[in-house]
Structure formats: structure tokens, C-alpha cells
């Protein structure tokens, strides 16, 4: 399961599945509530998008798919037959001979034995569960469709099926939660011994119902926020989880390979409504609205809302602020190998300023300090 840098030679492939049973109150991802699950129209358009892409940008046969990630939305709503059909389609168009990680995101209420037994037969070897909290009152405020006990039950179901690489998503700084309630959730997550835990702060995103109704709830102050972050980090590390990215912790060798491609600015393709990709130094994002997505594909067009070739300083800047998300930071030797210039020559001014603020440190690599992790957006703004 360990994967040194030299193993990251293949492409990542991301598929966005935008459907949910209902929209959570804090969610600003592109998702649509469905009462009658019939996703075959969407999959037919997804296949058309891939065919249009490959006609315009034939994939070099020497490049292979190393990671496949199906995110959402709630991909655990897909029935096994439909997922098998999609995977067979993908295998007909891409080289999967070196696939090492195949992740499906899941919500507890849609994790079912028969469905996930088929998923495992298809090749899914990593499941990311949206637990978010183990406190039932909090889950209700967030608009989740499960209870804390469901996470535990479905986690053990996945173990029984044979999944040995499971992530739990947990949120801290939640409404109407005190520090003890947050610690309870984290302890429960750790007690299950997942291979990976994503531990991130709630963001009150504009346009979400939770943001519009925020005055109804009590939110923690900055001191408690810091306490939840720092003591959470300490608890996770004491239990064998390596803090390898701002919001991500893993047992040794279980870092998310697919997400590492994003943070190391390595190539990946994204398909589906709102999906994005980075290939041949081109950054693109698809349209957010389903009708617009269908319309563009019917016209034989790729459904981009944004597409830009990154060159020069822009390409270097993206490499830096994505790489700084990783706790190991940026390797100056890797930077030179990629760009043929020295990091300190390109970004000496920004680095000097951030060092004075105590936000980054330079030893062998350039990395965020503990303070820098808390104020990472301040750091990233210097490079955007």
C-alpha cells in the first residue's frame, strides 16, 4: 500500500455523480435531490462526454489510469449493475492495467450489502464514508439522513464484505456543539480504526441553508476552534494517524493516492457535471447545471465553463499553493526538475514575507508551520 513519489506516473480519473436523496444544509457541492433514482440518462451523457474528449485529445497509450475516484453527490446510490456497466465502458477507453486505487464516496444510509459486494467485485478497493459527526442532534442540524450508530453499523458491514481501506469524513466547529461533543465524535471515529480520517472545519458557504439560518445556532469562538483543531490533531497522531495534508490523516501507506495527484499538481481527468481536470497543463472545469451540461453535449461540445492553459508564473504558482497543502511541503529539487528554475529565485519575496509572519518554514523542504496550517488561506493568497 505504500507509494513513494516515483509511483505517481499514471493519470487520475474523477467521475462526478451529482445525485443525493436530499441536499444537506451545509453543502455547496453540485448535487441534485432525487425521489426516483434513475441515473441512466446521466450515465449516457457521461459516456458521450468521454467519447467527445477522446476524439479531441487522444490519450497517449503509454499513460495509464492509476486512480479512479467517484465522488458526489452520493455515489453509493448507484446500483451495482449500472456501476459495472460504467466501469466496463471506462475500461474500453482507458488503460486500467495499473489501477491501484478505486474510491467510491458513500453515505451510511445507502451502504447496502448486495450493492457493495458488487462494487468490490468490480474493483472498488477504497470507500469514503460521509460520517461528519456521531452526535445525532448535530446530524439533524446538518440535514443528514443518518444517525451516528448507522456509521458504526455500516463501517462493520464494509469490513465484513472485505474492504480494508476505509476513510471517515468528520467535521469540527459544528453548530450547537461544545468541545466535549466534538471529542466524542472523534473518539468514536478513531475507535473504529479506519485507515484514513478526513478532519476538517465547517465552512459556512454562501447560498447554503445553514449559512442563511446561521443566527439560529451557536458557533464556537476562535479559541475553541483552535483547541478542536490542535487537540484533534494530537488525538489522531497518538492513535497512529499521520497528518499528511491540512485536513487529512492516514495510517502509514494509506494516504489517498488520488487526492495526492491534486496536491502534487499531477495530471488527472474529470468527467461529469461540475467535474474538473488538469492535463497537459490545461486546467478545466465543467458547467454546474445539469440542463446546460446535457445541452452542450447534445451540441457535440465539451461542457466546459472554464478552460485555461497554465504557463510560466501561473503554472509555478499553482504548483506551490497546491503543494503547500501537504505537511511535507514542497521539495525544491522537484520544483527545479519541473520548471528549470530555482524556487527561491521565483518566490523569494513571498517566502521572506511569510517567514517573517511565522507561516512557513524552510528546512529541506518549504512547508507550512503549525500557525501556517491555521492560516493557510493567507499563505495561498501570496501565490495565487
Residue pairs with C-beta under 8 A, 6 or more apart in sequence:
1 165
1 253
1 254
2 252
2 253
3 100
3 253
3 255
3 257
3 260
5 264
5 334
7 66
7 100
8 66
8 257
8 260
8 261
8 264
8 266
9 64
9 66
10 63
10 64
10 65
10 66
10 67
10 98
10 100
11 59
11 63
11 64
11 65
11 66
11 94
11 267
11 268
11 269
11 279
12 65
12 66
12 67
12 68
12 69
12 258
12 261
12 262
12 266
12 267
12 268
12 269
13 65
13 67
13 68
13 69
13 90
13 94
13 268
13 269
13 270
13 271
14 69
14 70
14 71
14 258
14 268
14 269
14 270
14 271
14 272
14 275
14 276
14 277
15 46
15 68
15 69
15 70
15 71
15 86
15 270
15 271
15 272
15 275
16 30
16 71
16 72
16 73
16 270
16 271
16 272
16 273
16 274
16 275
16 286
17 39
17 42
17 70
17 71
17 72
17 73
17 74
17 75
17 77
17 78
17 272
18 30
18 31
18 32
18 42
18 72
18 73
18 272
18 273
18 274
18 290
19 31
19 32
19 33
19 34
19 37
19 39
19 42
19 72
19 73
19 74
19 77
20 31
20 32
20 33
20 34
20 72
20 73
20 74
20 77
20 107
21 33
21 34
21 74
21 77
21 107
21 109
21 110
21 145
22 33
22 143
22 145
23 31
23 33
23 143
23 209
24 142
24 143
24 144
25 141
25 142
25 143
25 208
25 209
25 210
25 213
26 142
26 143
26 202
26 203
26 204
26 205
26 208
26 209
26 210
26 211
27 208
28 205
28 206
28 207
28 208
29 72
29 73
29 274
30 73
30 273
30 274
30 288
31 72
31 73
31 74
32 73
32 290
34 77
37 77
37 79
39 77
39 78
39 82
40 82
42 272
42 290
43 82
43 85
43 86
45 293
45 294
45 297
46 86
46 271
46 272
47 86
47 89
48 297
49 271
49 272
49 297
49 302
49 303
50 89
50 90
50 93
50 271
51 93
52 297
52 300
52 301
52 302
53 269
53 271
53 302
54 93
56 302
57 279
57 280
59 94
59 95
61 95
63 95
63 267
64 94
64 95
64 96
64 97
64 98
64 99
65 90
65 94
65 95
65 96
65 98
65 99
66 98
66 99
66 100
66 101
66 257
67 99
67 100
67 101
67 102
67 103
67 257
67 258
67 261
67 268
68 90
68 96
68 99
68 101
68 102
68 103
68 258
69 101
69 102
69 103
69 258
69 259
70 78
70 83
70 103
70 104
70 105
71 103
71 105
72 105
73 105
74 105
74 106
74 107
74 110
75 104
75 105
75 106
76 104
76 105
76 106
76 107
76 110
76 111
76 115
76 116
77 110
78 86
78 115
79 115
80 114
80 115
80 117
80 118
80 119
80 122
81 118
83 118
83 119
83 122
84 118
84 122
87 122
87 123
90 96
99 123
100 257
101 125
101 126
101 165
101 256
101 257
101 258
102 123
102 124
102 125
102 126
103 124
103 126
103 127
103 128
103 167
103 256
103 258
104 119
104 124
104 126
104 127
104 128
105 127
105 128
105 130
106 127
106 128
106 129
106 130
106 154
107 129
107 130
107 144
107 145
107 146
108 129
108 130
108 131
108 146
108 150
108 151
108 153
108 154
109 145
109 146
109 150
111 127
111 129
111 154
111 157
111 158
113 157
113 161
116 124
116 127
116 157
116 158
116 161
116 163
117 161
120 161
120 162
120 163
124 163
125 163
125 165
126 163
126 165
126 166
126 167
126 256
127 158
127 163
127 165
127 166
127 167
128 166
128 167
128 169
128 196
128 198
129 151
129 154
129 155
129 158
129 166
129 167
129 168
129 169
130 144
130 169
131 148
131 151
131 168
131 169
131 170
131 189
132 138
132 139
132 142
132 144
132 169
132 170
132 171
133 139
133 142
133 144
133 148
133 170
133 171
133 174
133 177
133 185
134 148
134 151
134 184
134 185
134 188
134 189
135 148
135 177
135 181
135 184
135 185
136 147
136 148
137 176
138 174
138 175
138 176
138 177
138 181
138 185
139 146
139 147
139 148
141 174
141 175
141 176
141 210
141 217
142 171
142 174
142 210
143 209
143 210
148 185
148 188
151 168
151 188
152 188
152 192
155 166
155 168
155 192
155 194
158 166
159 166
164 195
165 195
165 196
165 254
166 194
166 195
166 196
167 194
167 195
167 196
167 197
167 198
167 256
168 189
168 192
168 194
168 196
168 197
168 198
169 198
169 200
170 185
170 186
170 189
170 197
170 198
170 199
170 200
171 200
171 201
171 202
172 182
172 186
172 199
172 200
172 201
172 202
172 225
172 228
172 229
172 232
173 201
173 202
173 219
173 220
173 225
173 228
174 181
174 182
174 202
175 202
175 210
175 214
175 217
175 218
175 219
176 217
176 218
177 220
178 220
178 224
179 220
179 224
179 227
179 228
179 231
182 228
182 232
183 231
183 232
183 235
186 199
186 232
186 235
186 236
187 235
189 197
190 197
190 235
190 236
190 239
190 241
195 250
195 251
195 254
196 248
196 249
196 250
196 251
196 254
196 255
196 256
197 236
197 241
197 248
197 249
197 250
198 247
198 248
198 249
199 232
199 233
199 236
199 247
199 248
199 249
200 246
200 247
201 225
201 229
201 247
204 210
204 211
204 214
205 211
220 228
226 374
229 374
233 243
233 249
236 243
236 249
237 243
237 249
240 251
240 252
241 249
241 250
241 251
242 249
242 250
242 251
242 252
242 255
243 249
243 327
244 250
244 255
244 326
244 327
244 328
245 255
245 259
245 263
245 325
245 326
245 327
246 325
246 327
246 368
246 373
246 376
248 255
248 256
248 259
250 256
258 268
260 266
260 326
261 267
261 268
262 268
262 278
262 322
263 322
263 323
263 325
263 326
264 322
264 323
264 326
265 278
265 318
265 319
265 322
265 323
266 278
267 278
267 279
267 280
268 277
268 278
268 279
269 277
269 279
270 276
270 277
270 284
270 286
271 277
271 286
272 286
273 286
273 287
273 288
273 289
273 290
273 293
273 303
274 285
274 286
274 287
274 288
275 285
275 286
276 283
276 284
276 285
276 286
277 283
277 284
278 284
281 309
281 310
281 311
281 315
282 307
282 308
282 309
282 310
283 306
283 307
283 308
283 310
283 318
284 302
284 304
284 306
284 307
284 308
285 304
285 305
285 306
285 307
286 293
286 303
286 304
286 305
287 293
287 296
287 303
287 304
287 305
288 305
292 303
293 303
296 302
296 303
297 303
310 318
313 346
315 339
316 335
316 339
316 341
316 346
316 347
317 383
317 384
319 330
319 335
319 338
319 339
320 330
320 343
320 347
320 383
321 379
321 380
321 383
321 384
323 329
323 330
324 330
324 360
324 366
324 367
324 368
324 376
324 379
324 380
324 383
325 376
326 367
327 367
327 368
327 373
328 365
328 367
329 365
329 366
329 367
329 368
330 343
330 365
330 366
330 367
331 364
331 365
332 342
332 343
332 344
332 365
332 366
335 341
335 342
335 343
336 342
336 343
339 346
343 351
343 366
344 351
347 383
350 382
350 383
351 360
351 362
351 366
353 382
354 360
354 372
354 379
354 382
355 361
355 362
357 378
358 369
358 371
358 372
359 368
359 369
359 371
359 372
359 375
359 378
359 379
360 366
360 367
360 368
360 369
360 372
360 379
361 367
361 368
361 369
361 372
368 376
368 379
372 379
